[in-house]
Amino acid sequence: MLTLALILFPVIAATLLLVTSGDTTKRLAFGAALAELALAVYVFNTFIPNAESQFGFDYPWIGSLGIRFSSGIDGVSVLLVLLTGLVVPFIILSTFERNYERPGAFYALMLYMQAALMGVFTARDGFLFYLFFEAALIPIYFLAAMWGGENRVPVTFKFFVYTIFGSLFMLLALVYLYYQTPATVTAAHSSAIADFYKLKLTPEAQGWVFWAFFIAFAIKMPIFPFHTWQPDTYVESPTPATMLLAGIMLKMGVYGLIRFILPIVPLGVETWGQLAIILSVIGIIYGSIIAIRQRDMKRLIAYSSFSHVGLMAAGVFSQTETGMQGALVQMLAHGINVVGMFFVADIIFSRTNTRQLDQLGGITRTTPKLTVYFMIMLLGSVALPLTNGFIGEFLLLHGVFTYNNYLGLAAGFTIIFGAVYMLRMFQKSMFGPSSSRTESFADLTSSESWVFVPLVVMVFWMGVYPQTFLKVTEPAVANLMKYVGTTAVSLK
């Protein structure tokens, strides 16, 4: 029932926000998000590290067709549930110094999206997963289209078309898998994800199911060459929406690779996994090089996120326990770091009305608090040892190296390139002579500081005590990889 509460509580809170107005709205939204965080932390603390699904809820949805409203939390999803509960309240808190038109709708959409994301990460039924996967698109579309920049209409339309296009492929795959399950006395077939795992599909069927799922998830992450919607959408969306997109929503794609592709079509992964890793590594290098050339802070961070997610995908397709563990931990770490980095860009833009690096400089002279928080989030992003980014990237690179030395070497350039573009952004914006836009730059307010405090705590907690999180995912990952290996052998 705890899983159901994680999904329904944001829905109820969001619906109530629709009838509120003024500053009361943001405070109520923040309170509701804190309550959701408390529930997510409770789930994480009481989760028993094993391969079983816990805190489950199961109810017939379309009983005659074998489709159920079934959800639960296991070691693969628990960190993503924690991430979804963790970042949303601080994304809302980051808006306290801003005023948005129609605040009731603005904050309600954020909580509706949180509910949909919780549904994605806890769904145990294929069609329920698809429902939440699509439901998460609706709030972010309206957030970007209604509160975005000047080019928001064509950009959000492109984003919508891309994601719907990919989702259609996933729907086709789910329908096919549904009809491959055996009929029962009470239902025609089953759409339970666990029943999909039991299917013995032919190598040819696994090949096309692999591509149907891969296209859907590759667009959502995104992976090269399905990424062209991402930079413009991140730039044109209001910063809270960008934080939701980069911090949580792109994780749906990586999660989908783990939850669906590896266990359902292991022979498809054996056939096409190397190509998927090559595309991911191309994205790592391409995204990093483009990030180095960027002058807009928000666009630079967008390409950085694109590069990082390529490494996560490569780690998953390495089919190693270390790669899988690295992907799960890095999803949590990246969500924390990218929210902090986008907030830094938003603070600078709110005070200077520009994100162009050549128009900034000298900010550090008057902003000791911003300088420290900016540097800590940056060091986490470039995977400095004892920060959260180091643990995930080390495990991911180990997994890719285990799979192929040359691909591991190419993926390793992400560390060098990441340091180049991040430190360049810090130098250009914070150091050097002040410009007319930055000479009277004010340091952080109290509400802005409180956004960074929990993020900084997580940066060091994950870096110094990674076992807090690794021990929770390890049994489920080991069981999944054992199952994938056994299934692949039995199908040959």
C-alpha positions in Angstrom: 0.0 0.0 0.0 3.0 2.3 0.5 3.6 2.2 -3.3 0.0 3.2 -3.9 0.4 6.1 -1.5 3.5 7.3 -3.3 1.5 7.5 -6.5 -1.8 8.8 -5.2 -0.7 11.4 -2.7 0.9 13.8 -5.3 -2.3 13.4 -7.4 -4.5 14.5 -4.5 -2.2 17.3 -3.5 -2.0 18.6 -7.1 -5.7 18.5 -7.6 -6.2 20.6 -4.4 -3.5 23.1 -5.7 -5.7 23.9 -8.7 -8.1 25.8 -6.5 -5.4 27.9 -4.7 -3.7 31.1 -5.7 -0.9 33.5 -4.7 2.1 32.6 -2.5 0.0 30.1 -0.6 0.2 27.8 -3.6 4.0 27.4 -3.6 4.1 26.8 0.2 1.4 24.2 0.0 3.1 22.5 -3.0 6.4 22.5 -1.0 4.7 21.0 2.0 3.1 18.3 -0.1 6.5 17.5 -1.8 8.2 17.3 1.6 5.5 14.8 2.8 6.2 12.7 -0.3 9.9 12.9 0.4 9.3 11.7 4.0 7.3 8.7 2.6 10.1 7.9 0.0 12.7 8.1 2.7 10.7 5.8 4.9 10.4 3.3 2.1 14.1 3.4 1.5 14.9 3.0 5.2 12.5 0.0 5.6 13.4 -1.7 2.3 14.9 -5.1 2.8 17.8 -5.6 0.4 16.8 -8.6 -1.6 15.5 -9.5 -5.1 11.8 -9.4 -4.1 9.3 -6.7 -4.8 8.0 -5.0 -1.7 5.3 -2.6 -0.5 3.2 -3.9 -3.4 -0.3 -3.3 -4.5 -2.3 -5.4 -6.9 -5.8 -4.8 -8.2 -7.7 -6.0 -11.3 -7.7 -3.1 -13.8 -9.2 -4.8 -16.9 -9.6 -8.2 -15.3 -11.0 -10.1 -18.4 -7.9 -9.2 -20.3 -5.5 -10.0 -17.5 -4.4 -6.3 -17.1 -3.9 -5.3 -13.5 -3.0 -2.2 -11.5 0.0 -3.8 -10.0 2.9 -1.9 -8.5 5.8 -2.5 -6.1 9.4 -1.5 -5.3 12.4 -3.7 -5.7 16.2 -3.2 -5.7 16.1 -1.9 -9.3 13.5 0.8 -8.6 14.1 1.8 -5.0 16.9 4.4 -5.7 14.7 6.0 -8.4 11.8 6.2 -6.1 14.1 8.0 -3.6 15.4 10.3 -6.3 11.8 11.2 -7.4 10.9 12.0 -3.8 14.1 13.8 -3.1 14.5 16.4 -5.8 10.9 17.6 -6.3 10.6 19.5 -3.0 13.9 21.3 -3.7 12.9 22.1 -7.3 9.7 23.7 -5.9 11.8 25.5 -3.2 14.0 26.9 -6.0 11.0 28.8 -7.4 10.3 30.7 -4.2 12.2 33.8 -5.5 10.3 33.6 -8.8 6.7 34.4 -9.7 4.9 32.3 -12.3 1.5 33.1 -13.8 -1.3 30.7 -12.8 0.8 29.2 -9.9 -2.0 26.7 -9.1 -1.6 25.0 -12.5 2.2 25.4 -12.5 2.8 23.6 -9.2 -0.1 21.1 -9.8 1.6 20.0 -13.0 4.9 19.4 -11.2 3.2 17.1 -8.7 1.2 15.3 -11.3 4.5 14.6 -13.1 5.9 13.3 -9.8 3.0 10.9 -9.4 3.5 9.7 -13.0 7.2 9.1 -12.5 6.5 7.2 -9.3 4.1 5.1 -11.3 6.8 4.4 -14.0 9.4 3.2 -11.5 7.0 1.0 -9.5 4.7 -0.5 -12.2 4.7 -4.4 -12.4 2.3 -4.5 -15.3 3.4 -3.7 -18.8 0.4 -1.6 -19.8 0.4 0.2 -16.5 4.0 1.1 -17.2 3.0 2.4 -20.6 0.2 4.4 -19.1 2.5 6.2 -16.6 5.3 6.5 -19.2 2.9 8.5 -21.4 1.3 10.3 -18.5 4.6 11.8 -17.5 4.8 13.5 -20.9 1.6 15.5 -20.4 2.6 17.7 -17.5 6.1 18.5 -18.8 4.6 19.4 -22.2 2.3 22.0 -20.7 5.0 23.3 -18.3 7.2 23.9 -21.3 4.5 25.2 -23.7 2.9 27.6 -21.2 5.8 28.9 -19.2 8.7 28.4 -21.6 10.8 30.8 -23.7 10.1 32.6 -27.0 10.5 29.4 -29.2 8.6 27.2 -26.8 5.8 26.2 -29.3 7.9 24.7 -32.1 10.3 23.2 -29.6 7.7 21.5 -27.4 5.9 20.3 -30.5 9.1 18.6 -31.7 9.6 17.1 -28.2 6.0 15.8 -28.2 6.3 14.2 -31.7 9.6 12.6 -30.8 8.4 11.0 -27.6 5.0 9.9 -29.0 6.8 8.3 -32.0 9.0 6.3 -29.7 6.2 5.3 -27.4 4.3 3.8 -30.3 7.1 1.3 -30.9 7.0 0.4 -27.2 3.2 -0.1 -27.4 3.6 -2.5 -30.4 6.2 -4.5 -28.5 4.0 -4.7 -25.4 0.9 -5.8 -27.4 3.1 -8.5 -29.1 4.4 -9.8 -25.7 0.9 -9.8 -24.3 -0.3 -12.1 -27.0 2.6 -14.4 -26.5 1.6 -15.1 -22.9 -0.5 -18.2 -22.3 -4.3 -17.7 -21.8 -5.8 -18.6 -18.4 -9.2 -19.6 -17.2 -9.9 -16.1 -15.9 -8.2 -14.0 -18.5 -7.2 -14.1 -22.2 -3.6 -13.3 -21.6 -1.3 -11.6 -19.1 0.5 -8.2 -19.2 2.5 -8.8 -16.0 6.1 -7.9 -16.5 7.1 -11.0 -14.6 5.2 -13.1 -17.1 7.0 -11.4 -20.0 10.2 -12.6 -18.4 9.1 -16.2 -18.8 8.5 -16.0 -22.5 10.7 -18.0 -24.8 10.8 -15.8 -27.9 12.6 -16.8 -31.1 15.8 -15.0 -31.9 14.1 -13.1 -34.8 11.2 -12.0 -32.5 13.7 -10.9 -29.9 15.5 -8.8 -32.5 12.5 -6.7 -33.5 11.2 -6.4 -29.9 14.7 -5.2 -28.9 14.5 -2.4 -31.4 11.0 -1.5 -30.6 11.9 -1.0 -26.9 15.3 0.5 -27.7 13.9 3.3 -29.9 11.4 4.3 -27.3 13.9 4.4 -24.5 16.7 5.9 -26.6 14.5 8.8 -27.5 13.5 9.4 -23.9 17.1 9.3 -22.5 18.2 10.4 -25.2 21.0 8.4 -27.0 22.7 9.5 -30.2 21.2 9.9 -32.8 17.8 10.3 -31.1 18.8 13.4 -29.1 18.0 16.3 -31.4 14.9 17.3 -29.4 16.8 17.6 -26.1 19.0 20.7 -26.1 16.3 23.1 -27.4 13.7 21.6 -25.0 16.0 22.0 -22.0 16.8 25.6 -23.0 13.3 26.7 -23.8 11.6 25.1 -20.8 11.3 27.0 -17.5 14.1 25.9 -15.3 11.9 23.8 -12.9 10.7 21.8 -15.9 14.2 21.4 -17.1 15.2 20.1 -13.7 12.4 17.6 -13.9 13.4 16.5 -17.4 17.1 16.1 -16.7 16.9 15.1 -13.1 14.2 12.4 -13.3 12.5 12.0 -16.6 15.4 10.9 -18.7 16.0 8.1 -16.1 12.8 6.5 -17.4 14.7 5.4 -20.5 17.7 3.9 -18.6 15.3 2.2 -16.2 13.4 0.8 -19.2 16.6 -0.8 -20.6 17.1 -2.6 -17.3 13.5 -3.5 -16.6 12.5 -4.6 -20.1 15.2 -5.1 -22.6 17.8 -7.2 -20.7 15.5 -9.8 -19.1 12.9 -10.1 -21.9 15.2 -10.2 -25.0 18.6 -11.4 -23.9 19.4 -12.8 -27.4 18.4 -9.5 -28.9 20.9 -7.8 -26.6 23.6 -10.3 -27.6 22.9 -9.5 -31.3 22.4 -5.7 -31.1 23.9 -4.7 -27.7 27.3 -3.9 -29.2 25.7 -1.5 -31.7 23.8 0.1 -28.8 27.0 0.6 -26.8 28.8 2.1 -29.8 25.9 4.6 -30.2 26.1 5.4 -26.5 29.9 6.0 -26.6 29.5 8.2 -29.7 27.0 10.2 -27.7 29.4 10.5 -24.8 32.1 12.0 -27.0 29.9 14.0 -29.3 27.9 15.5 -26.4 31.1 16.4 -24.6 32.7 18.1 -27.6 29.5 20.1 -28.3 29.4 21.1 -24.6 32.9 22.5 -24.8 31.8 24.7 -27.7 28.7 26.1 -25.9 28.4 29.7 -24.7 25.0 29.4 -23.1 25.2 27.8 -19.7 21.9 26.0 -19.9 22.7 24.5 -23.3 26.1 23.5 -22.0 24.5 21.6 -19.1 22.0 20.0 -21.5 24.8 18.5 -23.6 26.6 17.5 -20.5 23.5 15.5 -19.4 23.3 14.0 -22.9 26.9 12.8 -22.5 26.4 11.4 -19.0 23.3 9.4 -20.0 25.2 7.8 -22.8 27.6 6.3 -20.2 24.7 5.0 -18.2 23.3 3.2 -21.3 26.7 1.8 -22.2 27.0 0.5 -18.6 23.6 -1.3 -18.9 24.5 -2.9 -22.2 27.8 -4.1 -20.9 25.7 -6.8 -19.2 27.9 -6.8 -16.1 26.9 -6.4 -12.5 29.3 -3.5 -12.0 27.9 -1.7 -15.0 24.3 -2.3 -13.8 25.2 -1.1 -10.3 26.9 1.9 -11.7 23.9 2.8 -13.8 21.5 2.7 -10.9 23.8 4.7 -8.6 24.7 7.1 -11.3 21.0 7.8 -12.0 20.7 9.0 -8.4 23.9 11.0 -8.5 23.2 12.6 -11.8 19.7 13.6 -10.8 21.2 15.4 -7.8 24.0 17.1 -9.7 22.1 18.2 -12.7 19.3 19.8 -10.6 22.0 21.8 -8.7 23.8 22.8 -11.9 20.6 24.0 -13.6 19.7 25.9 -10.5 23.1 27.7 -10.6 22.3 28.7 -14.2 18.9 29.9 -13.2 20.3 32.0 -10.3 22.8 33.7 -12.6 20.2 34.4 -15.3 17.7 35.8 -12.7 20.4 38.4 -11.6 22.0 39.2 -15.0 19.3 38.4 -17.5 21.8 36.4 -19.5 23.4 32.9 -19.6 26.0 33.8 -22.2 29.5 33.1 -20.7 31.2 35.9 -22.6 28.8 38.4 -20.9 29.6 37.1 -17.4 32.6 37.1 -15.1 33.8 38.2 -11.7 30.8 36.8 -9.9 32.8 35.1 -7.2 34.0 38.5 -5.8 30.6 39.1 -4.2 29.2 35.6 -3.8 31.1 33.3 -1.4 28.1 31.0 -0.8 27.2 30.6 -4.5 30.9 30.0 -5.3 31.2 27.2 -2.8 27.9 25.5 -3.8 28.6 25.9 -7.5 32.0 24.3 -7.1 30.8 21.4 -5.1 28.0 20.5 -7.6 30.6 20.9 -10.4 33.0 18.5 -8.7 30.3 16.0 -8.3 29.5 16.3 -12.0 33.1 15.7 -13.1 33.3 12.7 -10.8 36.0 13.9 -8.4 36.8 11.1 -5.9 34.8 11.3 -2.6 31.9 12.8 -4.5 28.7 11.1 -5.7 29.6 11.2 -9.4 32.9 9.2 -8.9 31.2 6.0 -7.6 28.8 5.7 -10.5 31.3 6.6 -13.2 33.9 4.2 -11.8 31.5 1.3 -11.9 30.2 2.2 -15.3 33.6 2.5 -16.9 34.6 -0.8 -15.2 31.6 -2.5 -16.8 32.3 -1.1 -20.2 36.0 -2.0 -20.0 35.0 -5.5 -19.0 32.9 -5.7 -22.1 35.4 -4.2 -24.5 38.7 -2.4 -23.7 38.5 -0.1 -26.7 35.0 1.0 -26.0 35.9 1.5 -22.3 38.9 3.6 -23.3 36.7 5.8 -25.6 34.0 6.1 -22.9 36.7 7.1 -20.4 37.2 10.4 -22.3 34.0 11.6 -20.5 36.1 12.3 -17.4 38.6 14.5 -19.3 36.0 16.3 -21.4 33.7 16.8 -18.5 36.4 18.5 -16.5 37.2 20.7 -19.6 33.7 22.0 -20.2 32.6 22.3 -16.6 35.8 24.1 -15.4 35.6 26.4 -18.4 32.0 27.3 -17.5 33.1 28.0 -13.9 36.0 30.1 -15.0 34.1 32.1 -17.6 31.2 32.9 -15.3 32.8 33.2 -11.8 36.4 34.5 -12.4 37.9 37.3 -14.4 36.8 40.9 -14.6 33.3 41.8 -13.7 31.0 42.9 -16.6 28.2 45.5 -16.5 25.8 42.7 -15.8 27.7 41.2 -12.8 29.3 44.1 -11.0 26.4 44.3 -8.5 25.7 40.5 -8.3 24.0 39.5 -5.0 24.8 36.3 -3.2 22.3 33.6 -2.4 19.1 34.3 -0.4 18.1 31.9 2.4 15.6 29.9 0.3 18.2 29.5 -2.5 20.8 28.3 0.0 18.4 25.7 1.4 18.0 24.2 -2.0 21.7 23.5 -2.2 22.2 22.2 1.4 20.5 18.8 0.9 22.1 18.4 -2.6 25.5 19.0 -1.2 24.9 16.6 1.7 24.0 13.9 -0.9 27.1 14.7 -3.0 29.4 13.8 -0.1 27.2 11.1 1.5 27.2 9.1 -1.8 30.9 9.7 -2.3 32.1 8.8 1.2 29.5 6.1 2.1 28.4 4.6 -1.2 27.6 1.3 0.4 24.5 2.9 1.9 23.0 2.7 -1.7 25.0 -0.1 -3.3 23.9 -2.6 -0.7 20.2 -1.9 -1.4 20.5 -2.6 -5.2 23.1 -5.4 -5.1 20.9 -8.5 -4.5 18.4 -7.4 -7.2 21.1 -6.7 -9.7 22.9 -10.0 -9.0 19.6 -11.9 -9.4 18.7 -10.0 -12.7 22.1 -10.7 -14.3 22.0 -14.4 -13.2 18.5 -14.6 -14.7 19.6 -12.9 -18.0 22.6 -15.2 -18.4 20.6 -18.4 -17.6 17.8 -17.4 -20.0 20.2 -16.5 -22.9 21.9 -19.9 -22.5 18.6 -21.9 -22.4 17.3 -20.1 -25.6 20.3 -21.0 -27.7 
